[in-house]
Amino acid sequence: SNLLRTRGCVSEQQLQIFSGALREALAEHYKHHWFPEKPFKGSGYRCIRINHKMDPIISKAASQIGLSLAQLYQLLPSELTLWVDPYEVSYRIGEDGSICVLYEATATKAASSYGMLTCKNQMMLGRTSPSKNYIMTVSS
């Protein structure tokens, strides 16, 4: 929602509708793939990607406010990865961009201390330089 907000082409009312539609679509999509007791189980399924091809969940939510696929491609980065896991949501813009945390709960520290490989961590294995983590607040 913030990416659409910064472009200034979408009204606050449209952003509210988009956010609600996205929340509903994600809840439905993740219904049988959400395991708070094992937060990394199913992490690949919950990864949202725009890789010169629009993720269908995003385009479905955008259609609720009348945004076409062409408009989405103009408003959103051509390379975006969003990892949605229990206790943490993070993203990366570009293939070599830094991973930034949008949301983090305290349970993430305990879960990640087991050394489990998440979809995000697996992608980091091939990096030659460490990523920089930034905190970004998001409002809907």
Salt bridges, closest charged atoms under 4 A:
GLU12 OE2 - ARG5 NE 3.05
GLU28 OE1 - LYS31 NZ 3.25
GLU79 OE2 - HIS52 NE2 2.74
ASP85 OD1 - ARG46 NH2 2.73
GLU88 OE2 - LYS120 NZ 2.18
GLU95 OE2 - ARG49 NH2 3.17
GLU95 OE1 - ARG92 NH2 3.77
GLU104 OE2 - LYS109 NZ 3.05
